[in-house]
Amino acid sequence: MKILVTGAAGFIGYYVAKKLTLQGFDVIGLDNISDYYDVSLKFARLSDSGIRRGKIKTGEFAQSDKFPNYRFVPLDLTDREGISSLFGKEQFTHVINLAAQAGVRYSLENPFSYINSNVVGFANLLEACRVSAVQHLVYASSSSVYGDDTPIPYKESAQTDHPVSLYAATKKANELLAYSYSKLYNLPATGIRFFTVYGPWGRPDMAPWLFVSAISKGKPIKVFNQGEMQRDFTFIDDVVEGVLKIIPSPPSSEVPHTIYNMGCSSPVRLMDFIRIIEKTTGKEAIIEMAKMQPGDVVSTFADTKLLETNFGYKPATSVEIGIEKFYKWFKDYETGEFG
């Protein structure tokens, strides 16, 4: 297999690209290295895979110093000609799309960033996959597509017609576009609805990082909806294991498109999550209660029976262990151990 991993400087993309490389596959990583959050973290992830910052140049491949079977190219999915040229030259057999403009709240302030990256960029990728006869496209969707009126636990068969954020709407659009390409052009595609992924090398705009950082430094944290929320936190190692199970197994149905939830199926109350961080860091949280934010939902809870039945997916990392691993990494990262 020759595999393209988009979003390779991002959280999940970094892990998936590195794991595939370690397994011996020919891997090309792609990322536009946007400044949505600190780019130094993105460059540090790439560096950990042997892609040194000084080697990254527009329009050129950067060869990993650690892995002869891993190359990286800085490219934006909205660059239709660039994407078309890349696919024409490389002839990928599999594509893992983990690139996106992320963040629910940010989408309220910067809508066109989401339309361009998540809709236009994804359409360019689909067309390139069609022309190149890619054997399997695996793409990131999100638990956010379920909105705030879906019965829990969330099942893949539930209606997802009432997104409460533009980010969620763009992810729903991805699912619809992918289904259309599967039906019209027989493009095998699998969408994964991720549920609050966290762990070492994670995103600094998400609650696990924000809370660990603030609590460990004695700074206040904002707790929305008076703490009456719960999330299906899913550790990165469990996510990567699930993604790698899916890659070699394209859907074989008449319309070769399917969607899976990928979560822990064990939601944690927000206040309990904070207590776990307090115990891990040895610091007491300074809490500022706040009202519910636009675009947020009260609860997320993944039903993963379909993924378990088809691939034996079974998350093994408790939140207590996951936060302990993240905190250990976080302390090293803050002291300049990485990057």
One Martini backbone bead per residue (centre of mass of N, CA, C, O) as a GRO file, in nm:
protein
  339
    1MET     BB    1   0.097   0.036   0.020
    2LYS     BB    2   0.005   0.377  -0.060
    3ILE     BB    3   0.002   0.650   0.174
    4LEU     BB    4  -0.212   0.916   0.257
    5VAL     BB    5  -0.166   1.175   0.513
    6THR     BB    6  -0.366   1.401   0.637
    7GLY     BB    7  -0.269   1.596   0.896
    8ALA     BB    8   0.041   1.518   0.994
    9ALA     BB    9   0.069   1.773   1.211
   10GLY     BB   10  -0.140   1.660   1.368
   11PHE     BB   11  -0.255   1.464   1.603
   12ILE     BB   12  -0.368   1.204   1.457
   13GLY     BB   13  -0.187   1.215   1.202
   14TYR     BB   14   0.085   1.170   1.337
   15TYR     BB   15   0.023   0.885   1.449
   16VAL     BB   16  -0.064   0.739   1.190
   17ALA     BB   17   0.188   0.788   1.019
   18LYS     BB   18   0.391   0.657   1.215
   19LYS     BB   19   0.264   0.375   1.233
   20LEU     BB   20   0.274   0.306   0.931
   21THR     BB   21   0.578   0.336   0.908
   22LEU     BB   22   0.654   0.116   1.121
   23GLN     BB   23   0.498  -0.106   0.931
   24GLY     BB   24   0.628  -0.031   0.620
   25PHE     BB   25   0.493   0.186   0.476
   26ASP     BB   26   0.419   0.405   0.221
   27VAL     BB   27   0.452   0.749   0.327
   28ILE     BB   28   0.252   1.051   0.304
   29GLY     BB   29   0.262   1.371   0.430
   30LEU     BB   30   0.007   1.627   0.497
   31ASP     BB   31   0.025   1.995   0.537
   32ASN     BB   32  -0.043   2.351   0.613
   33ILE     BB   33   0.029   2.468   0.886
   34SER     BB   34  -0.160   2.613   1.064
   35ASP     BB   35  -0.245   2.893   1.307
   36TYR     BB   36  -0.470   2.802   1.509
   37TYR     BB   37  -0.218   2.691   1.648
   38ASP     BB   38   0.079   2.633   1.757
   39VAL     BB   39   0.330   2.550   1.530
   40SER     BB   40   0.548   2.423   1.714
   41LEU     BB   41   0.389   2.160   1.764
   42LYS     BB   42   0.383   2.064   1.471
   43PHE     BB   43   0.691   2.055   1.431
   44ALA     BB   44   0.742   1.856   1.664
   45ARG     BB   45   0.595   1.620   1.546
   46LEU     BB   46   0.759   1.599   1.287
   47SER     BB   47   1.035   1.564   1.426
   48ASP     BB   48   0.958   1.288   1.559
   49SER     BB   49   0.950   1.177   1.239
   50GLY     BB   50   1.209   1.331   1.089
   51ILE     BB   51   1.090   1.628   1.026
   52ARG     BB   52   1.255   1.897   0.963
   53ARG     BB   53   1.196   2.228   0.949
   54GLY     BB   54   1.433   2.309   0.741
   55LYS     BB   55   1.306   2.101   0.510
   56ILE     BB   56   1.050   2.278   0.480
   57LYS     BB   57   0.912   2.332   0.150
   58THR     BB   58   0.750   2.467  -0.088
   59GLY     BB   59   0.679   2.205  -0.314
   60GLU     BB   60   0.836   1.998  -0.122
   61PHE     BB   61   1.001   1.726  -0.016
   62ALA     BB   62   1.041   1.569   0.304
   63GLN     BB   63   1.276   1.372   0.450
   64SER     BB   64   1.316   1.141   0.672
   65ASP     BB   65   1.562   1.065   0.918
   66LYS     BB   66   1.418   0.786   1.032
   67PHE     BB   67   1.235   0.724   0.760
   68PRO     BB   68   1.249   0.605   0.432
   69ASN     BB   69   0.906   0.577   0.416
   70TYR     BB   70   0.902   0.905   0.481
   71ARG     BB   71   0.708   1.183   0.366
   72PHE     BB   72   0.678   1.547   0.326
   73VAL     BB   73   0.408   1.790   0.241
   74PRO     BB   74   0.334   2.122   0.188
   75LEU     BB   75  -0.028   2.135   0.176
   76ASP     BB   76  -0.336   2.240   0.044
   77LEU     BB   77  -0.656   2.126  -0.023
   78THR     BB   78  -0.737   2.396  -0.189
   79ASP     BB   79  -0.513   2.297  -0.392
   80ARG     BB   80  -0.610   2.152  -0.668
   81GLU     BB   81  -0.356   2.129  -0.844
   82GLY     BB   82  -0.167   2.012  -0.628
   83ILE     BB   83  -0.335   1.758  -0.570
   84SER     BB   84  -0.348   1.645  -0.856
   85SER     BB   85  -0.041   1.619  -0.893
   86LEU     BB   86   0.019   1.433  -0.656
   87PHE     BB   87  -0.162   1.195  -0.749
   88GLY     BB   88  -0.034   1.155  -1.029
   89LYS     BB   89   0.256   1.080  -0.918
   90GLU     BB   90   0.188   0.864  -0.667
   91GLN     BB   91  -0.045   0.662  -0.659
   92PHE     BB   92  -0.255   0.601  -0.445
   93THR     BB   93  -0.428   0.352  -0.254
   94HIS     BB   94  -0.444   0.531   0.016
   95VAL     BB   95  -0.660   0.751   0.221
   96ILE     BB   96  -0.606   0.976   0.509
   97ASN     BB   97  -0.838   1.208   0.639
   98LEU     BB   98  -0.712   1.456   0.898
   99ALA     BB   99  -0.793   1.719   0.771
  100ALA     BB  100  -0.882   2.031   0.945
  101GLN     BB  101  -1.093   2.262   1.070
  102ALA     BB  102  -1.101   2.308   1.399
  103GLY     BB  103  -1.344   2.382   1.616
  104VAL     BB  104  -1.634   2.507   1.738
  105ARG     BB  105  -1.600   2.809   1.834
  106TYR     BB  106  -1.429   2.917   1.592
  107SER     BB  107  -1.669   2.890   1.380
  108LEU     BB  108  -1.819   3.156   1.479
  109GLU     BB  109  -1.572   3.352   1.366
  110ASN     BB  110  -1.462   3.147   1.104
  111PRO     BB  111  -1.639   3.023   0.859
  112PHE     BB  112  -1.455   3.016   0.593
  113SER     BB  113  -1.241   2.823   0.699
  114TYR     BB  114  -1.440   2.575   0.697
  115ILE     BB  115  -1.536   2.575   0.409
  116ASN     BB  116  -1.261   2.550   0.273
  117SER     BB  117  -1.132   2.306   0.426
  118ASN     BB  118  -1.395   2.100   0.473
  119VAL     BB  119  -1.520   2.126   0.173
  120VAL     BB  120  -1.336   2.207  -0.059
  121GLY     BB  121  -1.097   2.024   0.019
  122PHE     BB  122  -1.260   1.757   0.018
  123ALA     BB  123  -1.350   1.770  -0.277
  124ASN     BB  124  -1.066   1.756  -0.396
  125LEU     BB  125  -1.001   1.479  -0.275
  126LEU     BB  126  -1.225   1.313  -0.404
  127GLU     BB  127  -1.146   1.368  -0.698
  128ALA     BB  128  -0.862   1.247  -0.678
  129CYS     BB  129  -0.957   0.963  -0.596
  130ARG     BB  130  -1.121   0.905  -0.848
  131VAL     BB  131  -0.903   0.943  -1.069
  132SER     BB  132  -0.697   0.732  -0.904
  133ALA     BB  133  -0.839   0.483  -0.784
  134VAL     BB  134  -0.885   0.454  -0.491
  135GLN     BB  135  -0.933   0.192  -0.259
  136HIS     BB  136  -0.928   0.389   0.016
  137LEU     BB  137  -1.125   0.614   0.210
  138VAL     BB  138  -1.032   0.776   0.511
  139TYR     BB  139  -1.239   0.980   0.731
  140ALA     BB  140  -1.302   1.259   0.925
  141SER     BB  141  -1.525   1.300   1.163
  142SER     BB  142  -1.794   1.370   1.410
  143SER     BB  143  -1.982   1.390   1.701
  144SER     BB  144  -2.116   1.673   1.626
  145VAL     BB  145  -2.343   1.567   1.424
  146TYR     BB  146  -2.567   1.500   1.655
  147GLY     BB  147  -2.604   1.720   1.843
  148ASP     BB  148  -2.887   1.794   2.094
  149ASP     BB  149  -3.126   1.551   1.991
  150THR     BB  150  -2.979   1.279   2.060
  151PRO     BB  151  -2.987   0.979   2.156
  152ILE     BB  152  -2.854   0.791   2.422
  153PRO     BB  153  -2.650   0.643   2.263
  154TYR     BB  154  -2.480   0.696   1.982
  155LYS     BB  155  -2.588   0.614   1.661
  156GLU     BB  156  -2.527   0.583   1.327
  157SER     BB  157  -2.854   0.579   1.263
  158ALA     BB  158  -2.891   0.851   1.341
  159GLN     BB  159  -2.992   1.157   1.321
  160THR     BB  160  -2.801   1.446   1.141
  161ASP     BB  161  -2.988   1.741   1.090
  162HIS     BB  162  -2.886   1.921   1.376
  163PRO     BB  163  -2.658   2.125   1.382
  164VAL     BB  164  -2.480   2.354   1.628
  165SER     BB  165  -2.247   2.392   1.410
  166LEU     BB  166  -2.040   2.454   1.152
  167TYR     BB  167  -1.850   2.224   1.195
  168ALA     BB  168  -2.069   2.004   1.190
  169ALA     BB  169  -2.175   2.072   0.905
  170THR     BB  170  -1.908   2.000   0.756
  171LYS     BB  171  -1.905   1.701   0.845
  172LYS     BB  172  -2.171   1.627   0.716
  173ALA     BB  173  -2.084   1.705   0.431
  174ASN     BB  174  -1.868   1.492   0.403
  175GLU     BB  175  -2.057   1.246   0.418
  176LEU     BB  176  -2.225   1.321   0.167
  177LEU     BB  177  -1.999   1.339  -0.041
  178ALA     BB  178  -1.888   1.053  -0.003
  179TYR     BB  179  -2.145   0.903  -0.076
  180SER     BB  180  -2.172   1.010  -0.363
  181TYR     BB  181  -1.900   0.892  -0.466
  182SER     BB  182  -1.970   0.600  -0.405
  183LYS     BB  183  -2.225   0.582  -0.586
  184LEU     BB  184  -2.116   0.707  -0.861
  185TYR     BB  185  -1.784   0.580  -0.842
  186ASN     BB  186  -1.707   0.350  -0.638
  187LEU     BB  187  -1.590   0.481  -0.373
  188PRO     BB  188  -1.421   0.379  -0.110
  189ALA     BB  189  -1.568   0.476   0.216
  190THR     BB  190  -1.470   0.594   0.554
  191GLY     BB  191  -1.623   0.715   0.840
  192ILE     BB  192  -1.511   0.893   1.145
  193ARG     BB  193  -1.647   0.939   1.466
  194PHE     BB  194  -1.506   1.134   1.684
  195PHE     BB  195  -1.430   1.126   2.053
  196THR     BB  196  -1.252   1.311   2.235
  197VAL     BB  197  -0.940   1.336   2.175
  198TYR     BB  198  -0.650   1.227   2.371
  199GLY     BB  199  -0.308   1.318   2.456
  200PRO     BB  200  -0.018   1.306   2.355
  201TRP     BB  201   0.013   1.573   2.133
  202GLY     BB  202  -0.219   1.744   2.165
  203ARG     BB  203  -0.464   1.985   2.184
  204PRO     BB  204  -0.464   2.322   2.317
  205ASP     BB  205  -0.798   2.368   2.273
  206MET     BB  206  -0.855   2.145   2.473
  207ALA     BB  207  -0.953   2.045   2.781
  208PRO     BB  208  -0.716   1.869   2.875
  209TRP     BB  209  -0.500   2.087   2.832
  210LEU     BB  210  -0.627   2.334   2.966
  211PHE     BB  211  -0.659   2.203   3.250
  212VAL     BB  212  -0.374   2.101   3.306
  213SER     BB  213  -0.230   2.368   3.272
  214ALA     BB  214  -0.384   2.539   3.481
  215ILE     BB  215  -0.377   2.359   3.735
  216SER     BB  216  -0.060   2.320   3.745
  217LYS     BB  217  -0.040   2.665   3.764
  218GLY     BB  218  -0.284   2.800   3.931
  219LYS     BB  219  -0.515   2.840   3.726
  220PRO     BB  220  -0.802   2.916   3.593
  221ILE     BB  221  -1.115   2.762   3.502
  222LYS     BB  222  -1.359   2.702   3.264
  223VAL     BB  223  -1.703   2.604   3.339
  224PHE     BB  224  -1.954   2.488   3.165
  225ASN     BB  225  -2.277   2.458   3.256
  226GLN     BB  226  -2.197   2.420   3.561
  227GLY     BB  227  -2.077   2.117   3.487
  228GLU     BB  228  -2.326   1.994   3.307
  229MET     BB  229  -2.126   1.756   3.176
  230GLN     BB  230  -2.027   1.514   2.911
  231ARG     BB  231  -1.755   1.291   2.800
  232ASP     BB  232  -1.603   1.082   2.539
  233PHE     BB  233  -1.312   0.993   2.619
  234THR     BB  234  -1.027   0.930   2.387
  235PHE     BB  235  -0.752   0.760   2.345
  236ILE     BB  236  -0.510   0.764   2.107
  237ASP     BB  237  -0.428   0.461   2.097
  238ASP     BB  238  -0.719   0.359   2.038
  239VAL     BB  239  -0.759   0.514   1.776
  240VAL     BB  240  -0.524   0.405   1.607
  241GLU     BB  241  -0.608   0.112   1.618
  242GLY     BB  242  -0.879   0.156   1.472
  243VAL     BB  243  -0.779   0.281   1.208
  244LEU     BB  244  -0.588   0.040   1.122
  245LYS     BB  245  -0.823  -0.165   1.089
  246ILE     BB  246  -0.975  -0.009   0.851
  247ILE     BB  247  -0.789   0.049   0.604
  248PRO     BB  248  -0.785  -0.264   0.470
  249SER     BB  249  -1.131  -0.231   0.488
  250PRO     BB  250  -1.341  -0.190   0.264
  251PRO     BB  251  -1.634  -0.149   0.159
  252SER     BB  252  -1.884  -0.405   0.013
  253SER     BB  253  -2.117  -0.263  -0.069
  254GLU     BB  254  -2.301  -0.127  -0.307
  255VAL     BB  255  -2.237   0.120  -0.130
  256PRO     BB  256  -1.899   0.207  -0.048
  257HIS     BB  257  -2.025   0.314   0.251
  258THR     BB  258  -1.920   0.416   0.588
  259ILE     BB  259  -1.991   0.447   0.951
  260TYR     BB  260  -1.805   0.526   1.257
  261ASN     BB  261  -1.770   0.501   1.582
  262MET     BB  262  -1.503   0.661   1.801
  263GLY     BB  263  -1.495   0.551   2.130
  264CYS     BB  264  -1.538   0.454   2.478
  265SER     BB  265  -1.831   0.421   2.609
  266SER     BB  266  -1.745   0.628   2.876
  267PRO     BB  267  -1.864   0.874   3.016
  268VAL     BB  268  -1.756   1.188   3.167
  269ARG     BB  269  -1.781   1.395   3.403
  270LEU     BB  270  -1.650   1.699   3.428
  271MET     BB  271  -1.594   1.702   3.738
  272ASP     BB  272  -1.447   1.429   3.737
  273PHE     BB  273  -1.223   1.512   3.546
  274ILE     BB  274  -1.106   1.729   3.731
  275ARG     BB  275  -1.039   1.539   3.969
  276ILE     BB  276  -0.830   1.374   3.815
  277ILE     BB  277  -0.637   1.609   3.765
  278GLU     BB  278  -0.588   1.681   4.058
  279LYS     BB  279  -0.464   1.408   4.136
  280THR     BB  280  -0.234   1.408   3.924
  281THR     BB  281  -0.109   1.707   4.001
  282GLY     BB  282  -0.173   1.805   4.308
  283LYS     BB  283  -0.408   2.015   4.232
  284GLU     BB  284  -0.631   2.272   4.270
  285ALA     BB  285  -0.903   2.391   4.130
  286ILE     BB  286  -0.993   2.695   3.965
  287ILE     BB  287  -1.330   2.785   3.944
  288GLU     BB  288  -1.528   2.907   3.658
  289MET     BB  289  -1.840   2.960   3.606
  290ALA     BB  290  -2.041   2.895   3.307
  291LYS     BB  291  -2.214   2.919   3.044
  292MET     BB  292  -2.335   2.804   2.776
  293GLN     BB  293  -2.208   2.743   2.463
  294PRO     BB  294  -2.212   2.794   2.154
  295GLY     BB  295  -2.216   2.462   1.998
  296ASP     BB  296  -2.270   2.301   2.238
  297VAL     BB  297  -2.294   2.002   2.434
  298VAL     BB  298  -2.376   1.812   2.707
  299SER     BB  299  -2.342   1.526   2.546
  300THR     BB  300  -2.130   1.230   2.496
  301PHE     BB  301  -2.206   0.896   2.337
  302ALA     BB  302  -2.076   0.601   2.226
  303ASP     BB  303  -2.171   0.363   1.992
  304THR     BB  304  -1.944   0.067   1.920
  305LYS     BB  305  -2.062  -0.204   1.809
  306LEU     BB  306  -1.989  -0.200   1.507
  307LEU     BB  307  -1.679  -0.189   1.545
  308GLU     BB  308  -1.660  -0.442   1.720
  309THR     BB  309  -1.784  -0.646   1.521
  310ASN     BB  310  -1.587  -0.582   1.263
  311PHE     BB  311  -1.288  -0.522   1.451
  312GLY     BB  312  -1.257  -0.549   1.771
  313TYR     BB  313  -1.318  -0.289   1.916
  314LYS     BB  314  -1.136  -0.196   2.236
  315PRO     BB  315  -1.098   0.009   2.466
  316ALA     BB  316  -0.817   0.035   2.729
  317THR     BB  317  -0.826   0.344   2.833
  318SER     BB  318  -0.840   0.517   3.096
  319VAL     BB  319  -0.861   0.830   3.218
  320GLU     BB  320  -0.650   0.803   3.438
  321ILE     BB  321  -0.423   0.698   3.250
  322GLY     BB  322  -0.437   0.913   3.028
  323ILE     BB  323  -0.371   1.160   3.208
  324GLU     BB  324  -0.102   1.058   3.313
  325LYS     BB  325   0.034   1.049   3.031
  326PHE     BB  326  -0.013   1.342   2.955
  327TYR     BB  327   0.128   1.481   3.196
  328LYS     BB  328   0.407   1.370   3.146
  329TRP     BB  329   0.439   1.496   2.866
  330PHE     BB  330   0.374   1.793   2.934
  331LYS     BB  331   0.619   1.847   3.115
  332ASP     BB  332   0.829   1.795   2.894
  333TYR     BB  333   0.727   2.006   2.690
  334GLU     BB  334   0.749   2.261   2.878
  335THR     BB  335   1.081   2.198   2.910
  336GLY     BB  336   1.187   2.112   2.608
  337GLU     BB  337   1.206   1.799   2.529
  338PHE     BB  338   1.067   1.894   2.267
  339GLY     BB  339   1.156   2.030   1.941
   0.00000   0.00000   0.00000
